[in-house]
Amino acid sequence: MAVPKKKTSKSRRDMRRAHHALTACHVIEDKHTGELVRPHHVCRKTGMYKGEQIIDEN
């Protein structure tokens, strides 16, 4: 079993974890409804994607 030879300092540990933070997802405003939608995703309200009806509105 591998055991570290020396204790990792708090500074070195935190520098390693500097890239672990979550980032907010990007959103754009829909041209037709004005709702915020994620890019390259179907609009849940209208069912449209790139100007085409993907999901029926039943």
PDBQT receptor file of N, H, CA, C and O in Angstrom, charges set to zero:
ATOM      1  N   MET A   1       0.830  -1.181   0.000  1.00  0.00    +0.000 N 
ATOM      2  CA  MET A   1       0.000   0.000   0.000  1.00  0.00    +0.000 C 
ATOM      3  C   MET A   1       0.878   1.250   0.000  1.00  0.00    +0.000 C 
ATOM      4  O   MET A   1       1.838   1.339   0.766  1.00  0.00    +0.000 OA
ATOM      5  N   ALA A   2       0.555   2.196  -0.843  1.00  0.00    +0.000 N 
ATOM      6  H   ALA A   2      -0.225   2.125  -1.465  1.00  0.00    +0.000 HD
ATOM      7  CA  ALA A   2       1.351   3.415  -0.947  1.00  0.00    +0.000 C 
ATOM      8  C   ALA A   2       0.990   4.370   0.179  1.00  0.00    +0.000 C 
ATOM      9  O   ALA A   2      -0.183   4.627   0.450  1.00  0.00    +0.000 OA
ATOM     10  N   VAL A   3       2.018   4.885   0.824  1.00  0.00    +0.000 N 
ATOM     11  H   VAL A   3       2.971   4.676   0.605  1.00  0.00    +0.000 HD
ATOM     12  CA  VAL A   3       1.827   5.825   1.927  1.00  0.00    +0.000 C 
ATOM     13  C   VAL A   3       2.656   7.060   1.633  1.00  0.00    +0.000 C 
ATOM     14  O   VAL A   3       3.835   6.945   1.298  1.00  0.00    +0.000 OA
ATOM     15  N   PRO A   4       2.055   8.257   1.752  1.00  0.00    +0.000 N 
ATOM     16  CA  PRO A   4       2.844   9.464   1.486  1.00  0.00    +0.000 C 
ATOM     17  C   PRO A   4       3.972   9.636   2.492  1.00  0.00    +0.000 C 
ATOM     18  O   PRO A   4       3.812   9.362   3.681  1.00  0.00    +0.000 OA
ATOM     19  N   LYS A   5       5.116  10.095   1.992  1.00  0.00    +0.000 N 
ATOM     20  H   LYS A   5       5.245  10.317   1.026  1.00  0.00    +0.000 HD
ATOM     21  CA  LYS A   5       6.286  10.271   2.851  1.00  0.00    +0.000 C 
ATOM     22  C   LYS A   5       6.157  11.510   3.731  1.00  0.00    +0.000 C 
ATOM     23  O   LYS A   5       6.610  11.515   4.876  1.00  0.00    +0.000 OA
ATOM     24  N   LYS A   6       5.538  12.561   3.191  1.00  0.00    +0.000 N 
ATOM     25  H   LYS A   6       5.170  12.556   2.261  1.00  0.00    +0.000 HD
ATOM     26  CA  LYS A   6       5.387  13.807   3.947  1.00  0.00    +0.000 C 
ATOM     27  C   LYS A   6       3.951  14.291   3.855  1.00  0.00    +0.000 C 
ATOM     28  O   LYS A   6       3.227  13.966   2.914  1.00  0.00    +0.000 OA
ATOM     29  N   LYS A   7       3.556  15.068   4.841  1.00  0.00    +0.000 N 
ATOM     30  H   LYS A   7       4.144  15.333   5.605  1.00  0.00    +0.000 HD
ATOM     31  CA  LYS A   7       2.200  15.617   4.880  1.00  0.00    +0.000 C 
ATOM     32  C   LYS A   7       2.047  16.678   3.798  1.00  0.00    +0.000 C 
ATOM     33  O   LYS A   7       2.932  17.510   3.602  1.00  0.00    +0.000 OA
ATOM     34  N   THR A   8       0.915  16.642   3.097  1.00  0.00    +0.000 N 
ATOM     35  H   THR A   8       0.195  15.966   3.256  1.00  0.00    +0.000 HD
ATOM     36  CA  THR A   8       0.605  17.667   2.107  1.00  0.00    +0.000 C 
ATOM     37  C   THR A   8       0.093  18.900   2.831  1.00  0.00    +0.000 C 
ATOM     38  O   THR A   8      -0.840  18.817   3.630  1.00  0.00    +0.000 OA
ATOM     39  N   SER A   9       0.700  20.039   2.550  1.00  0.00    +0.000 N 
ATOM     40  H   SER A   9       1.457  20.107   1.901  1.00  0.00    +0.000 HD
ATOM     41  CA  SER A   9       0.310  21.273   3.232  1.00  0.00    +0.000 C 
ATOM     42  C   SER A   9      -1.072  21.724   2.771  1.00  0.00    +0.000 C 
ATOM     43  O   SER A   9      -1.544  21.334   1.703  1.00  0.00    +0.000 OA
ATOM     44  N   LYS A  10      -1.704  22.543   3.585  1.00  0.00    +0.000 N 
ATOM     45  H   LYS A  10      -1.320  22.860   4.453  1.00  0.00    +0.000 HD
ATOM     46  CA  LYS A  10      -3.027  23.075   3.246  1.00  0.00    +0.000 C 
ATOM     47  C   LYS A  10      -2.965  23.903   1.972  1.00  0.00    +0.000 C 
ATOM     48  O   LYS A  10      -3.888  23.874   1.158  1.00  0.00    +0.000 OA
ATOM     49  N   SER A  11      -1.875  24.638   1.803  1.00  0.00    +0.000 N 
ATOM     50  H   SER A  11      -1.125  24.661   2.464  1.00  0.00    +0.000 HD
ATOM     51  CA  SER A  11      -1.720  25.473   0.614  1.00  0.00    +0.000 C 
ATOM     52  C   SER A  11      -1.639  24.618  -0.647  1.00  0.00    +0.000 C 
ATOM     53  O   SER A  11      -2.313  24.902  -1.637  1.00  0.00    +0.000 OA
ATOM     54  N   ARG A  12      -0.825  23.583  -0.612  1.00  0.00    +0.000 N 
ATOM     55  H   ARG A  12      -0.277  23.352   0.192  1.00  0.00    +0.000 HD
ATOM     56  CA  ARG A  12      -0.673  22.717  -1.785  1.00  0.00    +0.000 C 
ATOM     57  C   ARG A  12      -1.969  21.954  -2.078  1.00  0.00    +0.000 C 
ATOM     58  O   ARG A  12      -2.344  21.786  -3.238  1.00  0.00    +0.000 OA
ATOM     59  N   ARG A  13      -2.643  21.497  -1.032  1.00  0.00    +0.000 N 
ATOM     60  H   ARG A  13      -2.338  21.633  -0.089  1.00  0.00    +0.000 HD
ATOM     61  CA  ARG A  13      -3.923  20.799  -1.191  1.00  0.00    +0.000 C 
ATOM     62  C   ARG A  13      -4.965  21.715  -1.833  1.00  0.00    +0.000 C 
ATOM     63  O   ARG A  13      -5.678  21.308  -2.751  1.00  0.00    +0.000 OA
ATOM     64  N   ASP A  14      -5.050  22.959  -1.344  1.00  0.00    +0.000 N 
ATOM     65  H   ASP A  14      -4.471  23.290  -0.598  1.00  0.00    +0.000 HD
ATOM     66  CA  ASP A  14      -6.041  23.893  -1.865  1.00  0.00    +0.000 C 
ATOM     67  C   ASP A  14      -5.712  24.355  -3.274  1.00  0.00    +0.000 C 
ATOM     68  O   ASP A  14      -6.618  24.615  -4.066  1.00  0.00    +0.000 OA
ATOM     69  N   MET A  15      -4.422  24.461  -3.601  1.00  0.00    +0.000 N 
ATOM     70  H   MET A  15      -3.686  24.250  -2.958  1.00  0.00    +0.000 HD
ATOM     71  CA  MET A  15      -4.048  24.826  -4.972  1.00  0.00    +0.000 C 
ATOM     72  C   MET A  15      -4.447  23.725  -5.944  1.00  0.00    +0.000 C 
ATOM     73  O   MET A  15      -4.855  24.012  -7.069  1.00  0.00    +0.000 OA
ATOM     74  N   ARG A  16      -4.336  22.483  -5.528  1.00  0.00    +0.000 N 
ATOM     75  H   ARG A  16      -4.004  22.250  -4.614  1.00  0.00    +0.000 HD
ATOM     76  CA  ARG A  16      -4.743  21.367  -6.379  1.00  0.00    +0.000 C 
ATOM     77  C   ARG A  16      -6.250  21.385  -6.609  1.00  0.00    +0.000 C 
ATOM     78  O   ARG A  16      -6.718  21.045  -7.695  1.00  0.00    +0.000 OA
ATOM     79  N   ARG A  17      -6.996  21.776  -5.605  1.00  0.00    +0.000 N 
ATOM     80  H   ARG A  17      -6.615  22.052  -4.722  1.00  0.00    +0.000 HD
ATOM     81  CA  ARG A  17      -8.454  21.797  -5.682  1.00  0.00    +0.000 C 
ATOM     82  C   ARG A  17      -9.007  23.086  -6.281  1.00  0.00    +0.000 C 
ATOM     83  O   ARG A  17     -10.222  23.276  -6.313  1.00  0.00    +0.000 OA
ATOM     84  N   ALA A  18      -8.145  23.965  -6.750  1.00  0.00    +0.000 N 
ATOM     85  H   ALA A  18      -7.158  23.811  -6.724  1.00  0.00    +0.000 HD
ATOM     86  CA  ALA A  18      -8.594  25.251  -7.276  1.00  0.00    +0.000 C 
ATOM     87  C   ALA A  18      -9.473  25.084  -8.510  1.00  0.00    +0.000 C 
ATOM     88  O   ALA A  18     -10.291  25.958  -8.799  1.00  0.00    +0.000 OA
ATOM     89  N   HIS A  19      -9.322  23.974  -9.249  1.00  0.00    +0.000 N 
ATOM     90  H   HIS A  19      -8.658  23.264  -9.014  1.00  0.00    +0.000 HD
ATOM     91  CA  HIS A  19     -10.081  23.763 -10.475  1.00  0.00    +0.000 C 
ATOM     92  C   HIS A  19     -11.322  22.909 -10.246  1.00  0.00    +0.000 C 
ATOM     93  O   HIS A  19     -12.004  22.564 -11.211  1.00  0.00    +0.000 OA
ATOM     94  N   HIS A  20     -11.632  22.560  -9.017  1.00  0.00    +0.000 N 
ATOM     95  H   HIS A  20     -11.077  22.840  -8.234  1.00  0.00    +0.000 HD
ATOM     96  CA  HIS A  20     -12.759  21.681  -8.730  1.00  0.00    +0.000 C 
ATOM     97  C   HIS A  20     -14.083  22.415  -8.595  1.00  0.00    +0.000 C 
ATOM     98  O   HIS A  20     -15.121  21.771  -8.439  1.00  0.00    +0.000 OA
ATOM     99  N   ALA A  21     -14.080  23.722  -8.648  1.00  0.00    +0.000 N 
ATOM    100  H   ALA A  21     -13.237  24.244  -8.775  1.00  0.00    +0.000 HD
ATOM    101  CA  ALA A  21     -15.308  24.493  -8.449  1.00  0.00    +0.000 C 
ATOM    102  C   ALA A  21     -16.266  24.281  -9.615  1.00  0.00    +0.000 C 
ATOM    103  O   ALA A  21     -15.839  24.111 -10.757  1.00  0.00    +0.000 OA
ATOM    104  N   LEU A  22     -17.555  24.291  -9.320  1.00  0.00    +0.000 N 
ATOM    105  H   LEU A  22     -17.902  24.429  -8.392  1.00  0.00    +0.000 HD
ATOM    106  CA  LEU A  22     -18.574  24.160 -10.356  1.00  0.00    +0.000 C 
ATOM    107  C   LEU A  22     -18.782  25.502 -11.044  1.00  0.00    +0.000 C 
ATOM    108  O   LEU A  22     -18.704  26.556 -10.414  1.00  0.00    +0.000 OA
ATOM    109  N   THR A  23     -19.046  25.449 -12.331  1.00  0.00    +0.000 N 
ATOM    110  H   THR A  23     -19.109  24.593 -12.843  1.00  0.00    +0.000 HD
ATOM    111  CA  THR A  23     -19.307  26.678 -13.074  1.00  0.00    +0.000 C 
ATOM    112  C   THR A  23     -20.790  26.726 -13.430  1.00  0.00    +0.000 C 
ATOM    113  O   THR A  23     -21.430  25.687 -13.592  1.00  0.00    +0.000 OA
ATOM    114  N   ALA A  24     -21.320  27.911 -13.549  1.00  0.00    +0.000 N 
ATOM    115  H   ALA A  24     -20.800  28.755 -13.417  1.00  0.00    +0.000 HD
ATOM    116  CA  ALA A  24     -22.719  28.078 -13.918  1.00  0.00    +0.000 C 
ATOM    117  C   ALA A  24     -22.897  27.725 -15.394  1.00  0.00    +0.000 C 
ATOM    118  O   ALA A  24     -22.032  28.029 -16.216  1.00  0.00    +0.000 OA
ATOM    119  N   CYS A  25     -24.018  27.083 -15.728  1.00  0.00    +0.000 N 
ATOM    120  H   CYS A  25     -24.720  26.837 -15.060  1.00  0.00    +0.000 HD
ATOM    121  CA  CYS A  25     -24.254  26.714 -17.117  1.00  0.00    +0.000 C 
ATOM    122  C   CYS A  25     -24.642  27.962 -17.914  1.00  0.00    +0.000 C 
ATOM    123  O   CYS A  25     -25.245  28.892 -17.378  1.00  0.00    +0.000 OA
ATOM    124  N   HIS A  26     -24.292  27.966 -19.180  1.00  0.00    +0.000 N 
ATOM    125  H   HIS A  26     -23.802  27.210 -19.615  1.00  0.00    +0.000 HD
ATOM    126  CA  HIS A  26     -24.566  29.097 -20.050  1.00  0.00    +0.000 C 
ATOM    127  C   HIS A  26     -26.007  29.030 -20.545  1.00  0.00    +0.000 C 
ATOM    128  O   HIS A  26     -26.516  27.952 -20.854  1.00  0.00    +0.000 OA
ATOM    129  N   VAL A  27     -26.645  30.159 -20.616  1.00  0.00    +0.000 N 
ATOM    130  H   VAL A  27     -26.232  31.034 -20.365  1.00  0.00    +0.000 HD
ATOM    131  CA  VAL A  27     -28.008  30.228 -21.119  1.00  0.00    +0.000 C 
ATOM    132  C   VAL A  27     -28.113  31.359 -22.130  1.00  0.00    +0.000 C 
ATOM    133  O   VAL A  27     -27.391  32.354 -22.055  1.00  0.00    +0.000 OA
ATOM    134  N   ILE A  28     -29.037  31.184 -23.086  1.00  0.00    +0.000 N 
ATOM    135  H   ILE A  28     -29.623  30.376 -23.147  1.00  0.00    +0.000 HD
ATOM    136  CA  ILE A  28     -29.304  32.223 -24.070  1.00  0.00    +0.000 C 
ATOM    137  C   ILE A  28     -30.797  32.491 -24.072  1.00  0.00    +0.000 C 
ATOM    138  O   ILE A  28     -31.589  31.672 -23.606  1.00  0.00    +0.000 OA
ATOM    139  N   GLU A  29     -31.167  33.627 -24.592  1.00  0.00    +0.000 N 
ATOM    140  H   GLU A  29     -30.524  34.292 -24.971  1.00  0.00    +0.000 HD
ATOM    141  CA  GLU A  29     -32.587  33.983 -24.645  1.00  0.00    +0.000 C 
ATOM    142  C   GLU A  29     -33.187  33.456 -25.939  1.00  0.00    +0.000 C 
ATOM    143  O   GLU A  29     -32.639  33.679 -27.018  1.00  0.00    +0.000 OA
ATOM    144  N   ASP A  30     -34.307  32.759 -25.833  1.00  0.00    +0.000 N 
ATOM    145  H   ASP A  30     -34.752  32.577 -24.956  1.00  0.00    +0.000 HD
ATOM    146  CA  ASP A  30     -34.996  32.233 -27.006  1.00  0.00    +0.000 C 
ATOM    147  C   ASP A  30     -35.539  33.393 -27.832  1.00  0.00    +0.000 C 
ATOM    148  O   ASP A  30     -36.085  34.350 -27.284  1.00  0.00    +0.000 OA
ATOM    149  N   LYS A  31     -35.389  33.305 -29.143  1.00  0.00    +0.000 N 
ATOM    150  H   LYS A  31     -34.946  32.528 -29.588  1.00  0.00    +0.000 HD
ATOM    151  CA  LYS A  31     -35.800  34.400 -30.023  1.00  0.00    +0.000 C 
ATOM    152  C   LYS A  31     -37.310  34.587 -30.047  1.00  0.00    +0.000 C 
ATOM    153  O   LYS A  31     -37.789  35.716 -30.152  1.00  0.00    +0.000 OA
ATOM    154  N   HIS A  32     -38.065  33.498 -29.952  1.00  0.00    +0.000 N 
ATOM    155  H   HIS A  32     -37.676  32.581 -29.867  1.00  0.00    +0.000 HD
ATOM    156  CA  HIS A  32     -39.510  33.579 -30.088  1.00  0.00    +0.000 C 
ATOM    157  C   HIS A  32     -40.219  33.847 -28.764  1.00  0.00    +0.000 C 
ATOM    158  O   HIS A  32     -41.107  34.697 -28.697  1.00  0.00    +0.000 OA
ATOM    159  N   THR A  33     -39.831  33.124 -27.707  1.00  0.00    +0.000 N 
ATOM    160  H   THR A  33     -39.109  32.434 -27.762  1.00  0.00    +0.000 HD
ATOM    161  CA  THR A  33     -40.548  33.229 -26.435  1.00  0.00    +0.000 C 
ATOM    162  C   THR A  33     -39.875  34.156 -25.444  1.00  0.00    +0.000 C 
ATOM    163  O   THR A  33     -40.531  34.663 -24.534  1.00  0.00    +0.000 OA
ATOM    164  N   GLY A  34     -38.584  34.388 -25.599  1.00  0.00    +0.000 N 
ATOM    165  H   GLY A  34     -38.052  33.976 -26.339  1.00  0.00    +0.000 HD
ATOM    166  CA  GLY A  34     -37.863  35.229 -24.655  1.00  0.00    +0.000 C 
ATOM    167  C   GLY A  34     -37.420  34.486 -23.408  1.00  0.00    +0.000 C 
ATOM    168  O   GLY A  34     -36.872  35.094 -22.489  1.00  0.00    +0.000 OA
ATOM    169  N   GLU A  35     -37.652  33.158 -23.361  1.00  0.00    +0.000 N 
ATOM    170  H   GLU A  35     -38.097  32.664 -24.108  1.00  0.00    +0.000 HD
ATOM    171  CA  GLU A  35     -37.236  32.372 -22.211  1.00  0.00    +0.000 C 
ATOM    172  C   GLU A  35     -35.752  32.063 -22.291  1.00  0.00    +0.000 C 
ATOM    173  O   GLU A  35     -35.160  32.077 -23.371  1.00  0.00    +0.000 OA
ATOM    174  N   LEU A  36     -35.159  31.786 -21.147  1.00  0.00    +0.000 N 
ATOM    175  H   LEU A  36     -35.639  31.774 -20.270  1.00  0.00    +0.000 HD
ATOM    176  CA  LEU A  36     -33.760  31.410 -21.105  1.00  0.00    +0.000 C 
ATOM    177  C   LEU A  36     -33.654  29.910 -21.348  1.00  0.00    +0.000 C 
ATOM    178  O   LEU A  36     -34.268  29.120 -20.631  1.00  0.00    +0.000 OA
ATOM    179  N   VAL A  37     -32.880  29.515 -22.350  1.00  0.00    +0.000 N 
ATOM    180  H   VAL A  37     -32.381  30.157 -22.932  1.00  0.00    +0.000 HD
ATOM    181  CA  VAL A  37     -32.670  28.110 -22.678  1.00  0.00    +0.000 C 
ATOM    182  C   VAL A  37     -31.175  27.859 -22.829  1.00  0.00    +0.000 C 
ATOM    183  O   VAL A  37     -30.406  28.770 -23.136  1.00  0.00    +0.000 OA
ATOM    184  N   ARG A  38     -30.775  26.605 -22.607  1.00  0.00    +0.000 N 
ATOM    185  H   ARG A  38     -31.399  25.865 -22.358  1.00  0.00    +0.000 HD
ATOM    186  CA  ARG A  38     -29.382  26.233 -22.790  1.00  0.00    +0.000 C 
ATOM    187  C   ARG A  38     -29.090  26.103 -24.280  1.00  0.00    +0.000 C 
ATOM    188  O   ARG A  38     -29.949  25.640 -25.031  1.00  0.00    +0.000 OA
ATOM    189  N   PRO A  39     -27.896  26.500 -24.727  1.00  0.00    +0.000 N 
ATOM    190  CA  PRO A  39     -27.582  26.400 -26.147  1.00  0.00    +0.000 C 
ATOM    191  C   PRO A  39     -27.573  24.941 -26.607  1.00  0.00    +0.000 C 
ATOM    192  O   PRO A  39     -27.180  24.053 -25.850  1.00  0.00    +0.000 OA
ATOM    193  N   HIS A  40     -28.006  24.695 -27.843  1.00  0.00    +0.000 N 
ATOM    194  H   HIS A  40     -28.325  25.416 -28.457  1.00  0.00    +0.000 HD
ATOM    195  CA  HIS A  40     -28.034  23.372 -28.464  1.00  0.00    +0.000 C 
ATOM    196  C   HIS A  40     -28.979  22.421 -27.738  1.00  0.00    +0.000 C 
ATOM    197  O   HIS A  40     -28.747  21.212 -27.733  1.00  0.00    +0.000 OA
ATOM    198  N   HIS A  41     -30.047  22.949 -27.120  1.00  0.00    +0.000 N 
ATOM    199  H   HIS A  41     -30.236  23.931 -27.124  1.00  0.00    +0.000 HD
ATOM    200  CA  HIS A  41     -31.063  22.140 -26.458  1.00  0.00    +0.000 C 
ATOM    201  C   HIS A  41     -32.436  22.556 -26.977  1.00  0.00    +0.000 C 
ATOM    202  O   HIS A  41     -32.633  23.688 -27.417  1.00  0.00    +0.000 OA
ATOM    203  N   VAL A  42     -33.375  21.624 -26.918  1.00  0.00    +0.000 N 
ATOM    204  H   VAL A  42     -33.216  20.704 -26.560  1.00  0.00    +0.000 HD
ATOM    205  CA  VAL A  42     -34.746  21.895 -27.340  1.00  0.00    +0.000 C 
ATOM    206  C   VAL A  42     -35.405  22.794 -26.302  1.00  0.00    +0.000 C 
ATOM    207  O   VAL A  42     -35.237  22.585 -25.101  1.00  0.00    +0.000 OA
ATOM    208  N   CYS A  43     -36.160  23.799 -26.763  1.00  0.00    +0.000 N 
ATOM    209  H   CYS A  43     -36.297  23.969 -27.739  1.00  0.00    +0.000 HD
ATOM    210  CA  CYS A  43     -36.915  24.669 -25.863  1.00  0.00    +0.000 C 
ATOM    211  C   CYS A  43     -38.063  23.861 -25.272  1.00  0.00    +0.000 C 
ATOM    212  O   CYS A  43     -38.862  23.296 -26.019  1.00  0.00    +0.000 OA
ATOM    213  N   ARG A  44     -38.161  23.794 -23.949  1.00  0.00    +0.000 N 
ATOM    214  H   ARG A  44     -37.512  24.252 -23.342  1.00  0.00    +0.000 HD
ATOM    215  CA  ARG A  44     -39.185  22.987 -23.299  1.00  0.00    +0.000 C 
ATOM    216  C   ARG A  44     -40.580  23.569 -23.460  1.00  0.00    +0.000 C 
ATOM    217  O   ARG A  44     -41.567  22.833 -23.462  1.00  0.00    +0.000 OA
ATOM    218  N   LYS A  45     -40.665  24.858 -23.590  1.00  0.00    +0.000 N 
ATOM    219  H   LYS A  45     -39.863  25.456 -23.587  1.00  0.00    +0.000 HD
ATOM    220  CA  LYS A  45     -41.981  25.490 -23.680  1.00  0.00    +0.000 C 
ATOM    221  C   LYS A  45     -42.610  25.280 -25.052  1.00  0.00    +0.000 C 
ATOM    222  O   LYS A  45     -43.788  24.936 -25.148  1.00  0.00    +0.000 OA
ATOM    223  N   THR A  46     -41.828  25.484 -26.119  1.00  0.00    +0.000 N 
ATOM    224  H   THR A  46     -40.871  25.763 -26.041  1.00  0.00    +0.000 HD
ATOM    225  CA  THR A  46     -42.371  25.400 -27.468  1.00  0.00    +0.000 C 
ATOM    226  C   THR A  46     -42.029  24.103 -28.183  1.00  0.00    +0.000 C 
ATOM    227  O   THR A  46     -42.735  23.721 -29.116  1.00  0.00    +0.000 OA
ATOM    228  N   GLY A  47     -40.971  23.415 -27.777  1.00  0.00    +0.000 N 
ATOM    229  H   GLY A  47     -40.397  23.726 -27.019  1.00  0.00    +0.000 HD
ATOM    230  CA  GLY A  47     -40.553  22.191 -28.455  1.00  0.00    +0.000 C 
ATOM    231  C   GLY A  47     -39.796  22.458 -29.742  1.00  0.00    +0.000 C 
ATOM    232  O   GLY A  47     -39.672  21.570 -30.585  1.00  0.00    +0.000 OA
ATOM    233  N   MET A  48     -39.287  23.679 -29.903  1.00  0.00    +0.000 N 
ATOM    234  H   MET A  48     -39.388  24.401 -29.218  1.00  0.00    +0.000 HD
ATOM    235  CA  MET A  48     -38.581  24.055 -31.126  1.00  0.00    +0.000 C 
ATOM    236  C   MET A  48     -37.072  23.895 -30.936  1.00  0.00    +0.000 C 
ATOM    237  O   MET A  48     -36.544  24.072 -29.838  1.00  0.00    +0.000 OA
ATOM    238  N   TYR A  49     -36.394  23.556 -32.034  1.00  0.00    +0.000 N 
ATOM    239  H   TYR A  49     -36.822  23.412 -32.926  1.00  0.00    +0.000 HD
ATOM    240  CA  TYR A  49     -34.936  23.493 -32.052  1.00  0.00    +0.000 C 
ATOM    241  C   TYR A  49     -34.470  23.894 -33.439  1.00  0.00    +0.000 C 
ATOM    242  O   TYR A  49     -34.822  23.245 -34.424  1.00  0.00    +0.000 OA
ATOM    243  N   LYS A  50     -33.689  24.943 -33.526  1.00  0.00    +0.000 N 
ATOM    244  H   LYS A  50     -33.402  25.470 -32.726  1.00  0.00    +0.000 HD
ATOM    245  CA  LYS A  50     -33.178  25.477 -34.789  1.00  0.00    +0.000 C 
ATOM    246  C   LYS A  50     -34.298  25.755 -35.783  1.00  0.00    +0.000 C 
ATOM    247  O   LYS A  50     -34.153  25.496 -36.978  1.00  0.00    +0.000 OA
ATOM    248  N   GLY A  51     -35.412  26.280 -35.291  1.00  0.00    +0.000 N 
ATOM    249  H   GLY A  51     -35.530  26.490 -34.320  1.00  0.00    +0.000 HD
ATOM    250  CA  GLY A  51     -36.512  26.652 -36.159  1.00  0.00    +0.000 C 
ATOM    251  C   GLY A  51     -37.406  25.504 -36.578  1.00  0.00    +0.000 C 
ATOM    252  O   GLY A  51     -38.326  25.715 -37.369  1.00  0.00    +0.000 OA
ATOM    253  N   GLU A  52     -37.175  24.287 -36.077  1.00  0.00    +0.000 N 
ATOM    254  H   GLU A  52     -36.428  24.116 -35.435  1.00  0.00    +0.000 HD
ATOM    255  CA  GLU A  52     -38.002  23.135 -36.424  1.00  0.00    +0.000 C 
ATOM    256  C   GLU A  52     -38.761  22.650 -35.200  1.00  0.00    +0.000 C 
ATOM    257  O   GLU A  52     -38.260  22.708 -34.077  1.00  0.00    +0.000 OA
ATOM    258  N   GLN A  53     -39.980  22.170 -35.437  1.00  0.00    +0.000 N 
ATOM    259  H   GLN A  53     -40.386  22.122 -36.349  1.00  0.00    +0.000 HD
ATOM    260  CA  GLN A  53     -40.796  21.616 -34.341  1.00  0.00    +0.000 C 
ATOM    261  C   GLN A  53     -40.323  20.195 -34.075  1.00  0.00    +0.000 C 
ATOM    262  O   GLN A  53     -40.476  19.317 -34.924  1.00  0.00    +0.000 OA
ATOM    263  N   ILE A  54     -39.748  19.968 -32.897  1.00  0.00    +0.000 N 
ATOM    264  H   ILE A  54     -39.624  20.681 -32.207  1.00  0.00    +0.000 HD
ATOM    265  CA  ILE A  54     -39.217  18.659 -32.541  1.00  0.00    +0.000 C 
ATOM    266  C   ILE A  54     -40.214  17.898 -31.671  1.00  0.00    +0.000 C 
ATOM    267  O   ILE A  54     -40.434  16.706 -31.883  1.00  0.00    +0.000 OA
ATOM    268  N   ILE A  55     -40.816  18.570 -30.700  1.00  0.00    +0.000 N 
ATOM    269  H   ILE A  55     -40.638  19.539 -30.527  1.00  0.00    +0.000 HD
ATOM    270  CA  ILE A  55     -41.754  17.945 -29.767  1.00  0.00    +0.000 C 
ATOM    271  C   ILE A  55     -43.130  18.523 -30.022  1.00  0.00    +0.000 C 
ATOM    272  O   ILE A  55     -43.298  19.739 -30.106  1.00  0.00    +0.000 OA
ATOM    273  N   ASP A  56     -44.132  17.628 -30.147  1.00  0.00    +0.000 N 
ATOM    274  H   ASP A  56     -43.995  16.640 -30.079  1.00  0.00    +0.000 HD
ATOM    275  CA  ASP A  56     -45.499  18.086 -30.343  1.00  0.00    +0.000 C 
ATOM    276  C   ASP A  56     -46.041  18.755 -29.091  1.00  0.00    +0.000 C 
ATOM    277  O   ASP A  56     -45.703  18.357 -27.976  1.00  0.00    +0.000 OA
ATOM    278  N   GLU A  57     -46.871  19.758 -29.267  1.00  0.00    +0.000 N 
ATOM    279  H   GLU A  57     -47.146  20.081 -30.173  1.00  0.00    +0.000 HD
ATOM    280  CA  GLU A  57     -47.457  20.487 -28.132  1.00  0.00    +0.000 C 
ATOM    281  C   GLU A  57     -48.845  19.937 -27.808  1.00  0.00    +0.000 C 
ATOM    282  O   GLU A  57     -49.848  20.612 -28.038  1.00  0.00    +0.000 OA
ATOM    283  N   ASN A  58     -48.907  18.736 -27.283  1.00  0.00    +0.000 N 
ATOM    284  H   ASN A  58     -48.093  18.188 -27.096  1.00  0.00    +0.000 HD
ATOM    285  CA  ASN A  58     -50.212  18.144 -26.917  1.00  0.00    +0.000 C 
ATOM    286  C   ASN A  58     -50.473  18.291 -25.466  1.00  0.00    +0.000 C 
ATOM    287  O   ASN A  58     -51.516  17.854 -24.979  1.00  0.00    +0.000 OA
TER     288      ASN A  58
